Amino acid sequence: MIIYLICLLVIGLIIAWNIKKAPSDKDLWGEDE
């Protein structure tokens, strides 16, 4: 159960991080496309 909660927390942080840094990520990942 603890592992499940940690996974949810990590996923939530990753999603929030991607949403906040969306403009910046384009500079890093946009080059590949």
Residue frames as a rotation matrix with the C-alpha (Angstrom) as fourth column:
MET 1
0.575 0.818 0.000 0.00
0.818 -0.575 0.000 0.00
0.000 0.000 -1.000 0.00
ILE 2
0.407 -0.502 -0.763 2.84
0.158 -0.784 0.601 2.38
-0.900 -0.365 -0.239 0.83
ILE 3
-0.653 -0.677 0.340 4.47
0.415 0.056 0.908 1.67
-0.633 0.734 0.245 -2.53
TYR 4
-0.090 0.729 0.678 1.17
0.987 -0.024 0.157 2.45
0.131 0.684 -0.718 -4.26
LEU 5
0.793 0.393 -0.465 0.92
0.502 -0.854 0.135 5.83
-0.344 -0.340 -0.875 -2.52
ILE 6
-0.042 -0.899 -0.436 4.54
0.094 -0.438 0.894 6.66
-0.995 -0.003 0.102 -3.39
CYS 7
-0.623 -0.146 0.768 3.90
0.732 0.238 0.639 5.81
-0.276 0.960 -0.042 -7.04
LEU 8
0.419 0.848 0.325 0.87
0.897 -0.442 -0.003 8.11
0.141 0.293 -0.946 -7.11
LEU 9
0.663 -0.228 -0.714 2.92
0.229 -0.845 0.483 10.90
-0.713 -0.484 -0.508 -5.52
VAL 10
-0.434 -0.900 0.037 5.75
0.242 -0.077 0.967 10.50
-0.868 0.428 0.252 -8.04
ILE 11
-0.395 0.366 0.842 3.35
0.918 0.129 0.375 10.41
0.029 0.922 -0.387 -10.99
GLY 12
0.686 0.710 -0.157 1.56
0.722 -0.691 0.034 13.50
-0.084 -0.136 -0.987 -9.69
LEU 13
0.330 -0.655 -0.680 4.84
0.085 -0.697 0.712 15.38
-0.940 -0.293 -0.174 -9.29
ILE 14
-0.646 -0.584 0.491 5.97
0.496 0.167 0.852 14.41
-0.580 0.794 0.182 -12.81
ILE 15
0.009 0.741 0.672 2.67
0.981 -0.135 0.137 15.58
0.192 0.658 -0.728 -14.33
ALA 16
0.823 0.295 -0.485 2.74
0.446 -0.865 0.229 18.85
-0.353 -0.405 -0.844 -12.39
TRP 17
-0.047 -0.942 -0.333 6.42
0.162 -0.337 0.928 19.38
-0.986 -0.010 0.169 -13.33
ASN 18
-0.604 -0.149 0.783 5.66
0.759 0.193 0.622 18.79
-0.244 0.970 -0.003 -17.04
ILE 19
0.432 0.843 0.321 2.70
0.886 -0.462 0.021 21.21
0.166 0.276 -0.947 -16.96
LYS 20
0.754 -0.168 -0.635 4.73
0.212 -0.852 0.478 23.96
-0.621 -0.496 -0.607 -15.25
LYS 21
-0.168 -0.941 -0.292 7.82
-0.203 -0.257 0.945 23.50
-0.965 0.218 -0.148 -17.44
ALA 22
0.500 0.450 0.740 5.95
0.572 0.471 -0.672 22.85
-0.651 0.759 -0.022 -20.71
PRO 23
0.977 -0.135 -0.162 7.45
-0.209 -0.711 -0.671 25.91
-0.025 0.690 -0.724 -22.49
SER 24
0.209 -0.970 0.125 10.97
-0.889 -0.135 0.438 25.02
-0.408 -0.202 -0.890 -21.31
ASP 25
0.038 -0.162 0.986 10.63
0.018 0.987 0.161 21.36
-0.999 0.012 0.040 -22.31
LYS 26
0.931 0.326 0.162 9.98
0.171 0.003 -0.985 22.41
-0.322 0.945 -0.053 -25.92
ASP 27
0.566 -0.792 -0.229 13.56
-0.823 -0.529 -0.206 23.74
0.042 0.305 -0.951 -26.05
LEU 28
-0.302 -0.717 0.628 14.91
-0.736 0.594 0.324 20.37
-0.606 -0.365 -0.707 -24.88
TRP 29
-0.260 0.287 0.922 12.60
0.257 0.941 -0.220 17.86
-0.931 0.180 -0.319 -26.59
GLY 30
0.681 0.617 -0.395 11.50
-0.162 -0.399 -0.903 19.99
-0.714 0.679 -0.172 -29.55
GLU 31
-0.056 -0.800 -0.597 14.88
-0.897 -0.223 0.383 19.50
-0.439 0.557 -0.705 -31.24
ASP 32
-0.705 -0.229 0.672 14.27
-0.071 0.965 0.254 15.77
-0.706 0.131 -0.696 -31.72
GLU 33
0.126 0.856 0.501 11.02
0.633 0.320 -0.705 16.32
-0.764 0.406 -0.501 -33.59
